Structure formats: C-alpha cells, structure tokens
C-alpha cells in the first residue's frame, strides 16, 4: 500500500527538545544548569508526567526536593517557560507543508504532557495536522503499539498507509509492530525525503 499519511513525533522532529539546553537558559553557570537539568528533565518522573501518571504540581515538587533553595526560583521559571524556548525544526516543518499540499494526511503522535499546546504554539506545521494523539491525555506511551493503534482507530487510518517519523529508534519499532512503516529521524531531512520517495 502506498504511503498516504505521515505521522510525526514532536520533540526533535518538529520542535527542539533538549533539557540541558533549556536549563542553561534559566541559569548563569554550567554547574547550576546541570543541577537544574538533573532535578527536572532528567528525573525518571519526567516520563510519568508525559504518561499522565503524575500532574505538574507533583513534578515541580519532586524537582524542588532535589535542588538547593537558591535554585528554586530558577526551577519555577524554567518549569513555566521552557516550552516557549523550544524552536521549530524548519526543514521538517517545510517538508510537512509540502506534503500537505501534495495531499498527504498529517498527524502528530507525541509522548508529552497535557501542556503540549504551549510548545506547539511555536510550531508552524501544527496547524496543518489532521489529528493528534498525546500520551499525557491517553495514559499510553510510545513505544507501546497500543498508542499507534489508537491513532489509527481514532482517525480511521490503515496502519499500512502510514509512515511514522521519530527520533527514537524504539518508538519506530513500536510503530512497525503496529503495522506502520517507520523512519528513524536523525536530523537528515534528505534521508526522510528519500524514504517518502521510495
């Protein structure tokens, strides 16, 4: 079956996501940036936030417990404002616009929390999407094939008609188990275009 739908991950596919880079934006030295990153983005509970298993207040409390008091204002500032520091990956967003003009269906499938719209506000490709599934709302996460099945059921898609694009190889394997084709995106837009052409 030819590909008629492209399913995009968000972080490091459509938008930048690097917790240490964000932490540096809210601190004034590398030591503090690494402490902030370790207490927030690098905590195992961050995945629980994306899964909808804990709320944002809980995540903030956990991060607070792992930082000295002097960094609490930095933490709060970072926690509230990091999504606006995420930047679009324009080659992928431009490709999405071309695909839309060519008649492809476009979808978003992301492991992200329920505040995802704050980050997507900076994504020029997002208004082009025909639908989305976000882990924080569904309480299912990639690479579980169930989240890919959910996307297909919700939007009446044949998995064989979908190409899934993600920067995480395990997530790509989950998509393949669900019957999709998958492309492990490493920043090489030409390789993604070749995958579509093939």
C-alpha positions as CSV (number, residue, x, y, z in Angstrom):
1,X,0.0,0.0,0.0
2,X,1.4,3.4,-0.9
3,X,2.0,5.9,1.9
4,X,-0.8,8.4,2.2
5,X,-0.3,9.6,5.8
6,X,2.8,10.8,7.7
7,X,2.7,10.7,11.5
8,X,5.2,13.0,13.2
9,X,6.7,12.9,16.6
10,X,7.1,16.4,18.1
11,X,10.4,16.5,20.2
12,X,13.5,16.7,17.9
13,X,11.4,16.1,14.8
14,X,9.1,19.1,14.6
15,X,10.4,21.1,17.6
16,X,13.6,21.1,19.5
17,X,13.8,19.4,22.9
18,X,17.0,19.3,25.0
19,X,16.5,19.7,28.7
20,X,20.1,20.7,29.4
21,X,19.9,23.5,26.7
22,X,16.7,24.7,28.4
23,X,18.3,24.6,31.8
24,X,21.2,26.7,30.6
25,X,18.7,29.4,29.6
26,X,17.4,29.7,33.1
27,X,20.8,29.7,35.0
28,X,24.0,31.6,34.7
29,X,26.6,28.8,35.1
30,X,27.1,25.3,33.9
31,X,27.1,23.7,37.4
32,X,23.7,25.1,38.2
33,X,22.4,24.2,34.7
34,X,23.3,20.6,35.2
35,X,21.8,20.6,38.7
36,X,18.5,22.0,37.3
37,X,18.5,19.6,34.4
38,X,19.1,16.6,36.7
39,X,16.3,17.6,39.0
40,X,13.8,18.2,36.3
41,X,14.2,16.9,32.8
42,X,16.5,14.0,33.7
43,X,14.4,12.7,36.5
44,X,12.6,9.4,35.9
45,X,9.4,11.1,37.0
46,X,9.5,13.2,33.8
47,X,8.3,10.2,31.9
48,X,5.5,9.8,34.4
49,X,4.4,13.4,33.7
50,X,4.4,12.6,29.9
51,X,2.4,9.4,30.7
52,X,-0.2,11.4,32.6
53,X,0.6,9.4,35.7
54,X,1.5,12.4,37.8
55,X,0.5,16.1,37.5
56,X,2.6,19.2,37.0
57,X,2.4,20.2,40.7
58,X,3.9,16.8,41.7
59,X,6.7,17.0,39.1
60,X,7.5,20.5,40.4
61,X,7.6,19.3,44.0
62,X,9.9,16.4,43.1
63,X,12.3,18.7,41.3
64,X,12.2,21.2,44.2
65,X,13.2,18.4,46.7
66,X,16.4,17.8,44.6
67,X,17.6,21.3,44.3
68,X,19.1,23.8,46.8
69,X,16.8,26.6,47.9
70,X,18.7,29.2,45.9
71,X,17.8,27.4,42.7
72,X,14.0,27.2,43.4
73,X,13.3,30.5,41.5
74,X,15.3,29.2,38.5
75,X,13.3,26.0,38.6
76,X,9.9,27.7,38.7
77,X,10.9,30.0,35.9
78,X,12.2,27.1,33.8
79,X,9.3,24.9,34.5
80,X,6.8,27.6,33.4
81,X,8.7,28.9,30.4
82,X,10.8,26.2,28.8
83,X,8.1,25.4,26.1
84,X,8.4,28.9,24.6
85,X,12.2,28.3,24.3
86,X,11.6,25.2,22.1
87,X,12.2,26.1,18.4
88,X,10.7,24.6,15.2
89,X,12.9,22.4,13.1
90,X,12.1,24.3,9.9
91,X,13.3,21.7,7.3
92,X,10.8,19.2,8.7
93,X,8.1,21.8,9.1
94,X,8.7,22.9,5.5
95,X,8.5,19.3,4.4
96,X,5.2,18.9,6.2
97,X,3.8,21.9,4.3
98,X,4.9,20.3,1.0
99,X,3.3,17.0,2.0
100,X,0.1,18.7,2.9
101,X,0.0,20.5,-0.5
102,X,0.6,17.1,-2.2
103,X,-2.5,15.6,-0.4
104,X,-0.9,13.6,2.4
105,X,-2.7,13.3,5.7
106,X,-0.6,14.7,8.5
107,X,-0.8,13.6,12.2
108,X,1.0,14.2,15.4
109,X,1.9,11.4,17.9
110,X,3.9,12.5,20.9
111,X,4.9,11.4,24.3
112,X,4.2,14.7,26.0
113,X,2.3,16.2,29.0
114,X,-1.0,17.9,28.9
115,X,0.6,21.3,28.4
116,X,1.8,20.3,24.9
117,X,0.0,23.2,23.3
118,X,2.3,25.7,24.9
119,X,5.2,24.1,22.9
120,X,3.1,23.6,19.8
121,X,2.3,27.3,19.7
122,X,5.7,27.8,18.1
123,X,5.3,25.0,15.5
124,X,4.3,26.2,12.0
125,X,3.5,22.7,10.9
126,X,1.0,22.1,13.7
127,X,-2.0,23.9,12.1
128,X,-1.6,21.5,9.1
129,X,-2.2,18.4,11.2
130,X,-5.4,16.4,10.6
131,X,-5.3,15.0,14.1
132,X,-3.1,14.2,17.1
133,X,-2.7,11.7,19.9
134,X,-0.7,12.8,23.0
135,X,0.4,10.4,25.7
136,X,-0.4,12.7,28.6
137,X,-4.1,12.6,27.7
138,X,-4.3,9.0,26.8
139,X,-2.2,7.4,29.5
140,X,-0.4,5.3,26.9
141,X,3.1,5.9,25.7
142,X,5.3,5.1,22.7
143,X,6.7,2.6,22.0
144,X,3.6,0.6,23.1
145,X,1.9,-0.4,19.9
146,X,-1.5,0.4,21.5
147,X,-0.9,4.1,21.1
148,X,-0.3,3.7,17.4
149,X,-3.5,1.5,17.1
150,X,-5.4,4.3,19.0
151,X,-4.3,6.9,16.4
152,X,-5.4,4.7,13.5
153,X,-8.7,3.8,15.1
154,X,-9.5,7.4,16.1
155,X,-8.8,8.8,12.6
156,X,-9.8,5.8,10.5
157,X,-6.3,5.2,9.2
158,X,-4.9,1.9,7.8
159,X,-1.6,1.4,9.5
160,X,0.0,0.2,6.3
161,X,-0.8,3.7,4.7
162,X,1.2,5.5,7.5
163,X,4.9,6.5,7.7
164,X,5.8,7.3,11.3
165,X,8.8,9.7,11.9
166,X,10.5,9.7,15.3
167,X,14.0,10.4,16.7
168,X,13.8,7.4,19.0
169,X,14.5,4.0,17.4
170,X,12.5,2.1,20.0
171,X,9.4,4.2,19.1
172,X,9.9,3.4,15.5
173,X,10.0,-0.3,16.3
174,X,6.7,0.1,18.2
175,X,5.1,1.7,15.1
176,X,6.4,-1.2,13.0
177,X,4.8,-3.7,15.4
178,X,1.5,-1.8,14.9
179,X,1.8,-2.2,11.2
180,X,3.2,1.1,10.1
181,X,6.3,1.9,8.3
182,X,8.8,4.0,10.3
183,X,11.7,6.3,9.8
184,X,14.2,6.9,12.5
185,X,14.9,10.6,12.1
186,X,18.4,11.7,13.0
187,X,18.3,15.2,11.6
188,X,18.9,14.2,8.0
189,X,16.0,15.7,6.1
190,X,17.2,14.3,2.8
191,X,17.0,10.7,4.2
192,X,13.5,11.4,5.2
193,X,12.6,12.7,1.8
194,X,14.2,9.6,0.2
195,X,12.1,7.4,2.5
196,X,8.9,9.1,1.3
197,X,10.0,8.9,-2.3
198,X,10.6,5.2,-2.0
